[in-house]
Each structure stands twice: as structure tokens, then as C-alpha cells.
């Protein structure tokens, strides 16, 4: 990444069910927001994009990440509240980045999620749009639920990527 590039930080959401119903950000997702805050201090992005829907009709993951944000106020906070999976995170954030003339997107994700994040965000989808990508992975505790989710999602990745093009 060059110093004169128009930069955005993208944080895909992840949530967990809470007792009594409803959903909240997973601890790993909260750690990614914190890492994005530190990154924003260093790199001064034009925008920070939070992407993720709200299972069950409550606040979306994007809204919850915005509400958890304690980073610098300089860049625009952009919400993408409709993406239901990692493929949609990539596909639905692309027009938001293009509208803002972004040339480089740094995607912040948990280490367990990085395989699929790299698969979708470094694909031709972004490259063909003229947006370079880099990744910051956050070390988080491995939960059996997260591992099962990632393993279950792998067989769907190719068909999901074809659908978002």
C-alpha cells in the first residue's frame, strides 16, 4: 500500500445468540473492532465499513460494531446491514468502496475466519474493480462453534463467490 492511496478498513460482522433471545457481537468480532480502531489511528482511512445483518430482527452486526467503535472520528463510518455471510460481506461492500473512490481495503478479521475472508475479498471481484486488499488477522480464542461454522461453510465458498460476481 502506498501512502497516497485512498484507504478503507472493512470489518465483517459475527454474532452469537444470547440467553433470552437476541444476538450480540461475538467476542472475536469485538476484538476485530478494537484492532480496527488501532489500525485507524495509524493509517487514517477515509472510511471504516462495518458489514453484517441482524439475525432475529434486532440491531444489525454493522450497527452493533458502529456502537462499539471508539476509534478516531476522522474517517466516515459506513454501515452495510444486509450481508448474511462472508461472500455477501465482500459483494455488498464493494459498491460502497467504489462510491468513495477507495483504492485499497484492509479487511480485519479473526484468524479462524481469515481463509474465507481472503478467498472472497482478494478475488477478481475486488481486483477487477481496481481495489487492492490486505488483511489484518486478530488472534482470538478458538470456540468449537466458530470452528464448526468455518468447516461447514468451506464447501459452499466456490458457489457463493460465483453468485456475488
Secondary structure, 3 states (H helix, E strand, C coil): CCCCCCEEEEEECCEEECCCCCEEECHHHHHHHHHHHHHHHHHCCCEEEEECCCHHHCCCHHHHHHHHCCCCCCCEEEEECCCCCHHHHHHHHHHHHHHCCCCEEEEEEEHHHHHHHHHHHCCHHHHHCCCEEEEEEECCCCCHHHHHHHHHHHCCHHHHHHHHC
